[in-house]
């Protein structure tokens, strides 16, 4: 339980917002009128005081919640419910925390602009399930929150890091619990921890980045990779010291001390643990203090100080026993409060139903009076109604004209798309027709040698048709919003080599050299399947544009800071500036007879996939000088120099 309380504390900066000075907030609260701004001030105070004065935080939260309900300020009510849930959790009141989170989720589902708070409430329910060792339930709520996050774009880097951090905490706790878990839990823990660290490295350094380094160190320590774990803990300590977070320093000292004890360096571990225990005692963090006493006892025992080790171990166990005893008493009290609250809610519902029945009877009586008054007003309203109908008729005509214009534009776009599909499908269908005629002719002539040579040509035609159908399916999924990128770090050279290997037989059959430049290097952050689709379309277009004896070259290299370029260069006839401009604008090209246009569905799909991943397609061409298509995508964040962070459970570093 102490482990997940710590994981919860590490998530506090995600929800609290900007860390405004408390004295300034209190001064503003003293002069603020009872309006929505006062509700938001109370929410900030509840968030920021809960780490050291939970009782005061609960008082601020209850005051803000009462005011929000009086003002019918739904969004403020959701803010306060999430803040109170967090404060209740820090006070070990798990039942109250769950109740607040459930209320926050129900209220956020019916409140405009509360999407982010709904996501935070779902993540809170996930953390409460982790606290109770129900990891399957925690994963369900975590996945619901991530799905909600994906549906509401754009997603900020902070929210993206929050989702990744919550799932990393879930799978790390599952591994540490010793409960039976799927084989994928180890891999998912490493994956989401690394993704969280990469996300917060893209933001200015803060407490979140320190927490991510600490979690990365715990994952490495769990896999006994102590060099990498020690590096991550030192980075975490550096950031915690920079921002003056004593709680984070205490916990990181404990984690680093565990690594030093595992490496049989008890003297260094003891030097770290003594200030950590003192800080935990000052912060009244009983769980951290108890862990520190037990770890310090283990370090002293290894150095031969048995008596001191025994005293510290006894002190730590006494703290744990007192904490567990207090939790038991709190659980009984919560059960009583819950029973009384449920009875009061039942009584309120009964009174509400009775009042609603009385209101319905009064409404029927008012309807009779309104009917009599309506008959008197009907004649006077007739003339006004005629004028209103005329005005609405003119408005309807204007709306109809706008709808007709939109419909015409939609039909034009559909006709253009049908033309693209017909153009792309016509060539392989014509090829199959010609091959069928040849097949019939060779069979009639019993020309076995030429008949056997048709197999490879039929396979190439079928591969081309399959590629076109794959593009059409991907285009349809993209238009319906069902195809979203899943970025991951990818090495550029193997990616290009894999794409080249796929088209090597076709290139040899066409008499074209297809090579990967030896200096291709770099890593990019992209969706593997989408990037493969783009490369396949670009290589296919290049091979069609290159005459026998020509060359198609694939290369990769850095572009602007934070970006990486993948280039496909051919030695074909090239295009002039007007054709290049129309191609990038997705307009149809007028090319000479015998040359196929690259503006089909594959080119459109490649542009859509590039934009979906935060990149773009560029093109350089000139008549007689060939064509170079450049795919620019975000570069992956590199591993710090001199640090060995190897692959874990099959996932890329």
Legacy VTK file of the C-alpha trace (Angstrom):
# vtk DataFile Version 3.0
C-alpha trace
ASCII
DATASET POLYDATA
POINTS 653 float
0.000 0.000 0.000
2.856 2.426 0.783
4.291 1.848 -2.694
1.116 2.980 -4.443
0.634 5.898 -2.073
4.058 7.023 -3.240
3.120 6.523 -6.911
0.013 8.621 -6.286
2.087 11.407 -4.715
4.396 11.425 -7.725
1.375 12.174 -9.933
0.355 15.277 -7.942
1.928 17.850 -10.274
-0.183 16.585 -13.197
-3.484 17.680 -11.688
-2.551 20.664 -9.525
-1.845 23.087 -12.334
0.595 25.973 -11.897
2.242 26.152 -8.457
1.131 29.604 -7.391
2.489 30.907 -4.044
0.162 29.918 -1.229
0.332 33.295 0.516
-0.773 35.037 -2.681
-3.668 32.598 -3.123
-4.841 33.122 0.471
-4.744 36.914 0.058
-6.803 36.692 -3.123
-9.263 34.359 -1.379
-9.799 36.823 1.475
-11.045 39.512 -0.923
-12.722 37.323 -3.584
-16.535 37.520 -3.887
-18.576 34.271 -3.777
-18.411 33.518 -7.505
-16.772 31.025 -9.860
-13.326 32.621 -9.380
-13.530 31.902 -5.654
-14.370 28.274 -6.453
-11.227 27.976 -8.580
-9.092 29.614 -5.871
-10.363 27.092 -3.305
-9.566 24.289 -5.754
-5.956 25.502 -6.108
-5.556 25.771 -2.331
-6.984 22.276 -1.833
-4.491 20.843 -4.358
-1.444 22.652 -3.019
-1.953 22.196 0.740
-2.818 18.492 0.613
0.841 17.389 0.547
1.587 18.760 4.029
-1.750 19.688 5.716
-4.509 17.295 4.624
-7.061 18.589 7.143
-6.697 22.136 5.815
-6.919 20.839 2.235
-10.171 18.998 3.006
-11.599 22.173 4.558
-10.766 24.199 1.434
-12.207 21.471 -0.784
-15.499 21.137 1.106
-15.950 24.924 1.150
-15.338 25.111 -2.608
-17.636 22.159 -3.366
-20.489 23.719 -1.383
-20.063 27.049 -3.169
-19.863 25.390 -6.620
-23.132 23.550 -6.001
-24.819 26.732 -4.778
-23.691 28.549 -7.946
-24.529 25.501 -10.125
-20.982 25.731 -11.456
-20.691 22.180 -12.848
-17.086 22.393 -14.052
-15.925 23.788 -10.720
-17.781 20.987 -8.920
-15.870 18.389 -10.967
-12.560 20.144 -10.171
-13.312 20.071 -6.443
-14.458 16.430 -6.443
-11.138 15.336 -7.973
-9.201 17.513 -5.509
-11.131 16.105 -2.514
-10.569 12.553 -3.765
-6.837 13.169 -3.785
-6.866 14.724 -0.300
-8.935 11.819 1.080
-6.465 9.356 -0.407
-3.539 11.112 1.280
-5.440 10.775 4.584
-5.767 6.977 3.976
-9.561 7.375 3.577
-9.912 5.057 0.594
-13.713 4.747 0.731
-14.145 8.529 0.617
-11.607 8.804 -2.198
-13.438 6.200 -4.294
-16.769 7.910 -3.614
-15.407 11.312 -4.683
-13.847 9.880 -7.848
-17.107 8.141 -8.808
-19.045 11.383 -8.287
-16.463 13.267 -10.362
-16.800 10.799 -13.266
-20.632 10.899 -13.214
-20.677 14.704 -13.034
-18.021 15.160 -15.736
-19.942 12.959 -18.195
-22.808 15.485 -18.146
-20.751 18.703 -17.918
-19.446 20.663 -20.953
-15.665 21.210 -21.201
-14.979 18.623 -18.486
-13.219 16.112 -20.746
-9.857 16.421 -19.013
-11.400 16.131 -15.550
-13.280 12.998 -16.684
-9.953 11.524 -17.758
-8.379 12.415 -14.367
-11.316 10.808 -12.538
-10.926 7.567 -14.517
-7.196 7.529 -13.781
-8.032 8.094 -10.107
-10.332 5.047 -10.048
-7.525 3.097 -11.728
-5.089 4.111 -8.967
-7.594 3.152 -6.253
-7.962 -0.301 -7.841
-4.144 -0.625 -7.863
-4.121 0.336 -4.179
-6.485 -2.572 -3.466
-4.294 -4.981 -5.500
-7.068 -5.378 -8.122
-4.825 -4.851 -11.149
-7.279 -6.152 -13.753
-9.842 -3.546 -12.634
-7.119 -0.876 -12.607
-6.150 -1.755 -16.164
-9.805 -1.481 -17.263
-10.159 2.072 -15.907
-6.720 3.025 -17.267
-7.639 1.818 -20.755
-10.965 3.714 -20.593
-9.099 6.898 -19.686
-6.596 6.413 -22.518
-9.419 5.798 -25.023
-11.143 8.981 -23.835
-7.845 10.835 -24.196
-7.430 9.631 -27.801
-10.970 10.743 -28.746
-10.407 14.360 -27.685
-7.724 15.999 -29.817
-5.406 17.806 -29.672
-3.726 16.063 -26.733
-1.190 18.078 -24.753
2.175 16.534 -23.907
1.310 16.798 -20.197
-1.899 14.770 -20.619
-0.116 12.280 -22.845
2.565 11.851 -20.171
-0.134 11.453 -17.501
-1.747 8.573 -19.392
1.567 6.846 -20.009
2.621 7.392 -16.373
-0.578 5.867 -14.975
-0.220 2.714 -17.081
3.483 2.446 -16.167
2.551 2.634 -12.460
-0.131 -0.030 -12.965
2.194 -2.572 -14.575
5.089 -1.798 -12.197
2.822 -2.401 -9.187
1.570 -5.638 -10.760
5.148 -6.880 -11.109
6.096 -5.863 -7.548
2.983 -7.465 -6.017
4.022 -11.008 -6.954
0.504 -11.818 -8.149
0.064 -13.971 -11.282
0.242 -11.681 -14.315
0.215 -12.065 -18.122
3.589 -12.366 -19.817
3.066 -8.964 -21.437
3.045 -7.058 -18.102
6.863 -6.879 -17.918
7.091 -5.599 -21.493
4.272 -3.074 -21.016
5.823 -1.749 -17.790
9.118 -1.043 -19.556
7.385 0.373 -22.640
5.154 2.885 -20.858
7.918 3.939 -18.426
10.200 4.774 -21.338
7.423 6.534 -23.235
6.672 8.675 -20.155
10.332 9.631 -19.797
10.574 10.493 -23.512
7.400 12.615 -23.327
8.500 14.710 -20.352
11.974 15.178 -21.802
10.254 17.164 -24.559
8.945 19.602 -21.900
10.927 22.010 -19.691
12.538 20.144 -16.743
10.273 19.932 -13.697
9.145 17.567 -10.920
7.404 15.355 -13.486
10.708 14.591 -15.227
12.312 13.810 -11.856
9.492 11.352 -11.087
9.917 9.704 -14.504
13.653 9.218 -13.962
12.872 7.684 -10.559
10.388 5.242 -12.082
12.835 4.335 -14.852
15.408 3.546 -12.171
12.947 1.311 -10.319
12.216 -0.626 -13.518
15.935 -1.159 -14.117
16.421 -2.186 -10.483
13.555 -4.657 -10.810
15.460 -6.273 -13.708
18.776 -6.090 -11.754
20.325 -3.636 -14.187
21.964 -1.710 -11.394
24.251 0.564 -13.471
21.304 1.989 -15.415
19.196 2.165 -12.238
21.877 4.132 -10.373
22.211 6.593 -13.277
18.439 7.214 -13.380
18.237 7.723 -9.597
21.113 10.235 -9.702
19.314 12.202 -12.461
16.117 12.143 -10.392
17.968 13.405 -7.290
19.563 16.232 -9.296
16.137 17.497 -10.413
14.526 17.087 -6.977
17.349 19.130 -5.394
16.952 21.772 -8.089
13.247 22.217 -7.295
13.573 21.739 -3.511
11.272 18.686 -3.231
12.230 16.968 0.044
9.638 14.221 -0.316
11.010 13.223 -3.720
14.583 13.367 -2.406
13.678 11.110 0.524
12.026 8.491 -1.656
14.868 8.563 -4.227
17.448 8.171 -1.430
15.578 5.043 -0.310
15.456 3.633 -3.858
19.150 4.351 -4.454
20.005 2.797 -1.082
18.260 -0.437 -2.130
20.475 -0.564 -5.233
23.616 0.060 -3.141
22.629 -2.697 -0.697
22.024 -5.078 -3.599
25.557 -4.254 -4.820
26.987 -4.828 -1.281
27.886 -1.196 -0.577
26.268 -0.750 2.873
28.376 2.215 3.990
27.258 4.386 1.046
23.665 3.215 1.564
23.747 4.256 5.230
25.082 7.704 4.285
22.067 8.198 2.000
19.502 6.786 4.417
20.252 8.946 7.470
19.161 12.293 5.913
16.257 10.556 4.144
14.863 9.259 7.472
15.246 12.719 9.023
13.364 14.374 6.125
10.590 11.769 6.282
10.191 12.420 10.030
9.921 16.185 9.376
7.318 15.587 6.624
5.351 13.219 8.905
5.601 10.566 6.174
5.290 7.519 8.416
5.506 5.015 5.588
8.757 6.480 4.235
10.218 6.762 7.746
9.432 3.092 8.490
11.011 1.946 5.201
14.068 4.100 5.862
14.510 2.651 9.376
14.348 -0.911 8.055
16.776 -0.223 5.175
19.194 1.560 7.529
18.980 -1.414 9.892
19.931 -3.726 7.016
22.888 -1.477 6.089
24.144 -1.337 9.697
23.783 -5.090 10.044
26.067 -5.604 7.012
28.701 -3.327 8.577
28.635 -5.291 11.851
26.589 -2.835 13.977
24.078 -5.436 15.123
22.700 -3.644 18.201
21.961 -0.391 16.354
20.455 -2.395 13.490
18.148 -4.250 15.901
16.915 -0.992 17.468
16.172 0.598 14.078
14.399 -2.511 12.810
12.264 -2.567 15.976
11.420 1.163 15.531
10.466 0.672 11.880
8.230 -2.294 12.679
6.506 -0.319 15.447
5.746 2.474 12.966
4.290 -0.021 10.501
2.156 -1.640 13.208
0.797 1.736 14.325
-0.017 2.656 10.735
-1.868 -0.599 10.128
-3.758 -0.255 13.416
-4.821 3.276 12.491
-5.996 2.087 9.098
-8.114 -0.613 10.725
-9.857 1.930 12.969
-10.400 4.292 10.041
-12.005 1.502 8.015
-14.582 0.817 10.749
-15.390 4.515 11.040
-15.798 4.820 7.285
-18.237 1.909 7.223
-20.436 3.639 9.784
-20.332 6.950 7.929
-21.161 5.190 4.690
-24.204 3.488 6.246
-25.537 6.779 7.680
-24.922 8.588 4.389
-26.788 5.954 2.398
-29.799 6.220 4.712
-29.827 10.008 4.366
-29.597 9.733 0.588
-32.510 7.299 0.538
-34.602 9.729 2.606
-33.686 12.620 0.294
-34.733 10.592 -2.758
-38.077 9.781 -1.143
-38.771 13.440 -0.326
-37.688 14.463 -3.827
-40.145 12.019 -5.442
-42.996 13.288 -3.233
-42.191 16.903 -4.124
-42.052 16.002 -7.834
-45.520 14.406 -7.616
-46.964 17.567 -6.035
-45.337 19.715 -8.708
-46.903 17.559 -11.448
-50.380 18.073 -9.976
-49.858 21.841 -9.806
-48.621 21.788 -13.417
-51.864 20.129 -14.604
-53.924 22.866 -12.987
-51.803 25.543 -14.621
-52.295 23.877 -18.015
-56.067 24.492 -17.868
-55.501 28.197 -17.192
-52.966 28.450 -20.014
-55.439 26.803 -22.406
-58.065 29.478 -21.774
-55.528 32.252 -22.202
-54.203 30.627 -25.371
-57.612 30.687 -27.032
-57.812 34.441 -26.465
-54.332 35.031 -27.866
-54.787 32.765 -30.912
-56.459 35.421 -33.073
-53.868 38.077 -32.235
-51.076 35.595 -32.823
-52.391 34.600 -36.255
-51.265 37.827 -37.921
-47.864 37.691 -36.251
-47.561 34.038 -37.213
-48.090 34.806 -40.883
-45.209 37.301 -40.850
-43.009 34.825 -38.992
-43.754 32.108 -41.557
-42.738 34.429 -44.389
-39.462 35.255 -42.650
-38.735 31.579 -41.982
-39.463 30.763 -45.623
-36.809 33.249 -46.759
-34.374 31.842 -44.205
-35.076 28.272 -45.372
-34.372 29.247 -48.980
-31.004 30.740 -47.980
-30.102 27.616 -45.992
-31.167 25.423 -48.908
-28.882 27.340 -51.244
-25.936 26.846 -48.874
-26.694 23.125 -48.543
-26.865 22.775 -52.326
-23.440 24.408 -52.643
-21.968 22.064 -49.997
-23.593 19.060 -51.686
-22.135 20.063 -55.048
-18.672 20.390 -53.503
-19.053 16.940 -51.890
-20.108 15.405 -55.202
-17.146 17.016 -56.963
-14.771 15.535 -54.376
-16.447 12.123 -54.710
-16.119 12.229 -58.501
-12.459 13.079 -58.144
-11.904 10.205 -55.712
-13.757 7.763 -58.011
-11.575 8.926 -60.906
-8.449 8.288 -58.834
-9.619 4.793 -57.880
-10.611 3.970 -61.475
-7.256 5.242 -62.764
-5.266 3.181 -60.240
-7.318 0.005 -60.730
-7.457 0.217 -64.539
-3.766 -0.586 -65.141
-3.609 -3.903 -63.183
-6.978 -4.985 -64.607
-5.776 -4.266 -68.148
-2.557 -6.148 -67.345
-4.561 -9.179 -66.164
-6.634 -9.035 -69.393
-3.489 -9.002 -71.539
-1.978 -11.850 -69.515
-5.173 -13.868 -69.928
-5.016 -13.380 -73.717
-1.366 -14.462 -73.742
-2.172 -17.463 -71.566
-4.906 -18.569 -73.989
-2.630 -18.065 -77.001
0.301 -20.019 -75.470
-1.992 -22.870 -74.445
-3.405 -23.120 -77.950
0.130 -23.131 -79.407
1.451 -25.519 -76.706
4.259 -23.016 -76.112
5.391 -24.374 -72.729
8.480 -22.152 -72.360
6.594 -18.870 -72.711
3.697 -20.256 -70.685
6.030 -20.826 -67.716
7.361 -17.273 -68.026
3.897 -15.831 -67.443
3.920 -16.866 -63.755
6.233 -14.101 -62.574
4.359 -11.451 -64.602
1.018 -12.596 -63.143
2.501 -12.483 -59.636
3.757 -8.924 -60.181
0.334 -7.847 -61.499
-1.347 -9.456 -58.473
1.095 -7.736 -56.074
0.347 -4.390 -57.710
-3.404 -4.975 -57.418
-3.048 -6.041 -53.774
-1.062 -2.892 -53.005
-3.781 -0.738 -54.574
-6.481 -2.473 -52.544
-4.420 -2.035 -49.338
-4.139 1.681 -50.109
-7.887 1.905 -50.714
-8.648 0.171 -47.388
-6.199 2.397 -45.484
-7.684 5.505 -47.142
-11.197 4.466 -46.064
-10.068 3.843 -42.466
-8.285 7.212 -42.413
-11.396 9.064 -43.612
-13.500 7.373 -40.921
-10.983 8.253 -38.202
-10.387 4.591 -37.278
-6.670 4.596 -38.127
-4.562 6.485 -35.589
-0.748 6.434 -35.366
1.014 4.542 -32.575
4.487 6.167 -32.558
7.537 4.261 -31.349
11.311 4.714 -31.763
12.449 3.196 -35.118
15.931 2.840 -36.593
15.983 4.359 -40.102
18.508 2.018 -41.754
16.688 -1.295 -40.991
13.383 0.336 -41.973
14.710 1.291 -45.405
16.388 -2.091 -45.854
13.133 -3.910 -45.117
11.213 -1.783 -47.663
13.928 -2.269 -50.305
13.960 -6.044 -49.798
10.208 -6.152 -50.511
10.616 -4.495 -53.938
14.012 -5.978 -54.905
12.554 -8.782 -57.119
10.372 -6.316 -59.025
13.305 -3.929 -59.483
15.512 -6.712 -60.870
12.755 -7.783 -63.254
12.465 -4.157 -64.488
16.250 -3.776 -64.857
16.464 -1.074 -62.171
19.024 -0.943 -59.325
17.326 -0.496 -55.915
19.899 0.359 -53.226
20.016 1.722 -49.664
22.688 4.389 -49.131
25.429 3.120 -46.776
25.350 6.361 -44.763
21.635 6.033 -43.923
21.369 6.521 -40.149
19.271 7.983 -37.377
16.185 7.118 -35.328
12.666 8.457 -35.771
9.536 8.481 -33.629
6.825 7.119 -35.952
4.157 4.475 -36.515
5.842 1.443 -38.093
2.902 0.361 -40.296
2.107 3.869 -41.572
5.771 4.562 -42.368
6.090 1.236 -44.217
3.001 2.095 -46.287
4.469 5.483 -47.241
7.829 3.940 -48.228
6.128 1.209 -50.290
4.129 3.789 -52.255
7.176 6.024 -52.832
9.382 3.111 -53.969
6.614 1.781 -56.242
6.209 5.212 -57.887
9.996 5.563 -58.270
10.334 2.134 -59.916
7.548 2.944 -62.389
9.191 6.279 -63.284
12.728 4.842 -63.717
13.707 3.335 -67.104
15.758 0.104 -67.383
19.343 0.701 -66.355
18.349 3.447 -63.902
18.793 3.575 -60.124
16.479 4.137 -57.163
18.343 5.147 -53.974
16.978 5.149 -50.410
18.717 7.271 -47.784
18.129 8.788 -44.332
19.645 11.646 -42.383
18.939 14.521 -39.982
16.972 17.570 -41.084
15.993 20.432 -38.794
16.532 19.928 -35.025
14.196 17.224 -33.779
13.428 15.851 -37.277
14.703 13.066 -39.531
14.372 12.741 -43.327
13.813 9.555 -45.352
14.455 10.157 -49.087
13.606 8.110 -52.226
15.619 9.312 -55.268
15.144 8.004 -58.843
16.872 8.695 -62.171
13.679 8.979 -64.209
12.563 11.721 -66.600
11.619 14.154 -63.799
8.946 16.880 -63.783
8.891 20.642 -64.266
8.084 23.198 -61.521
4.395 23.472 -62.471
3.882 19.716 -62.256
5.659 19.578 -58.880
3.473 22.368 -57.496
0.256 20.694 -58.685
1.407 17.348 -57.266
2.034 18.779 -53.793
-1.397 20.467 -53.975
-2.999 17.052 -54.807
-4.251 18.418 -58.149
-4.440 16.169 -61.261
-1.455 16.264 -63.616
-1.444 16.334 -67.414
1.546 14.115 -68.337
2.730 13.006 -71.788
1.373 9.772 -73.221
3.003 6.662 -71.848
3.864 8.128 -68.440
1.830 7.262 -65.347
0.942 9.999 -62.879
2.012 9.521 -59.225
-1.048 11.452 -58.025
-3.176 8.378 -57.424
-4.600 7.111 -54.174
-1.185 5.919 -52.947
0.247 9.453 -53.080
-2.792 10.916 -51.304
-2.633 8.211 -48.638
1.085 8.850 -48.112
0.436 12.573 -47.559
-2.360 11.791 -45.067
-0.159 9.305 -43.148
2.739 11.793 -43.028
0.514 14.556 -41.627
-1.061 12.158 -39.082
2.417 11.463 -37.643
3.385 15.139 -37.387
5.504 15.109 -40.565
5.186 16.041 -44.226
6.162 15.000 -47.757
8.404 17.154 -49.956
9.416 16.733 -53.590
12.340 17.985 -55.692
12.366 17.325 -59.440
13.529 18.777 -62.732
13.152 17.569 -66.337
15.880 15.066 -67.189
17.274 15.046 -63.620
15.012 12.554 -61.883
12.822 13.013 -58.817
13.556 12.989 -55.077
10.676 12.553 -52.581
11.549 13.436 -48.954
9.531 12.148 -45.965
10.206 14.274 -42.847
9.176 12.827 -39.455
9.968 13.624 -35.775
13.304 12.250 -34.607
13.377 9.917 -31.602
14.893 11.240 -28.359
18.354 9.665 -28.012
19.803 7.746 -25.040
22.322 9.840 -22.956
25.914 9.267 -23.979
27.822 6.721 -21.934
24.724 5.044 -20.500
23.861 1.475 -21.377
20.071 0.990 -21.400
19.579 -2.388 -23.094
16.446 -3.952 -24.582
13.982 -5.344 -22.049
11.356 -7.988 -22.860
11.775 -7.455 -26.612
10.963 -3.722 -26.622
13.145 -1.199 -28.486
15.127 1.222 -26.356
LINES 1 654
653 0 1 2 3 4 5 6 7 8 9 10 11 12 13 14 15 16 17 18 19 20 21 22 23 24 25 26 27 28 29 30 31 32 33 34 35 36 37 38 39 40 41 42 43 44 45 46 47 48 49 50 51 52 53 54 55 56 57 58 59 60 61 62 63 64 65 66 67 68 69 70 71 72 73 74 75 76 77 78 79 80 81 82 83 84 85 86 87 88 89 90 91 92 93 94 95 96 97 98 99 100 101 102 103 104 105 106 107 108 109 110 111 112 113 114 115 116 117 118 119 120 121 122 123 124 125 126 127 128 129 130 131 132 133 134 135 136 137 138 139 140 141 142 143 144 145 146 147 148 149 150 151 152 153 154 155 156 157 158 159 160 161 162 163 164 165 166 167 168 169 170 171 172 173 174 175 176 177 178 179 180 181 182 183 184 185 186 187 188 189 190 191 192 193 194 195 196 197 198 199 200 201 202 203 204 205 206 207 208 209 210 211 212 213 214 215 216 217 218 219 220 221 222 223 224 225 226 227 228 229 230 231 232 233 234 235 236 237 238 239 240 241 242 243 244 245 246 247 248 249 250 251 252 253 254 255 256 257 258 259 260 261 262 263 264 265 266 267 268 269 270 271 272 273 274 275 276 277 278 279 280 281 282 283 284 285 286 287 288 289 290 291 292 293 294 295 296 297 298 299 300 301 302 303 304 305 306 307 308 309 310 311 312 313 314 315 316 317 318 319 320 321 322 323 324 325 326 327 328 329 330 331 332 333 334 335 336 337 338 339 340 341 342 343 344 345 346 347 348 349 350 351 352 353 354 355 356 357 358 359 360 361 362 363 364 365 366 367 368 369 370 371 372 373 374 375 376 377 378 379 380 381 382 383 384 385 386 387 388 389 390 391 392 393 394 395 396 397 398 399 400 401 402 403 404 405 406 407 408 409 410 411 412 413 414 415 416 417 418 419 420 421 422 423 424 425 426 427 428 429 430 431 432 433 434 435 436 437 438 439 440 441 442 443 444 445 446 447 448 449 450 451 452 453 454 455 456 457 458 459 460 461 462 463 464 465 466 467 468 469 470 471 472 473 474 475 476 477 478 479 480 481 482 483 484 485 486 487 488 489 490 491 492 493 494 495 496 497 498 499 500 501 502 503 504 505 506 507 508 509 510 511 512 513 514 515 516 517 518 519 520 521 522 523 524 525 526 527 528 529 530 531 532 533 534 535 536 537 538 539 540 541 542 543 544 545 546 547 548 549 550 551 552 553 554 555 556 557 558 559 560 561 562 563 564 565 566 567 568 569 570 571 572 573 574 575 576 577 578 579 580 581 582 583 584 585 586 587 588 589 590 591 592 593 594 595 596 597 598 599 600 601 602 603 604 605 606 607 608 609 610 611 612 613 614 615 616 617 618 619 620 621 622 623 624 625 626 627 628 629 630 631 632 633 634 635 636 637 638 639 640 641 642 643 644 645 646 647 648 649 650 651 652
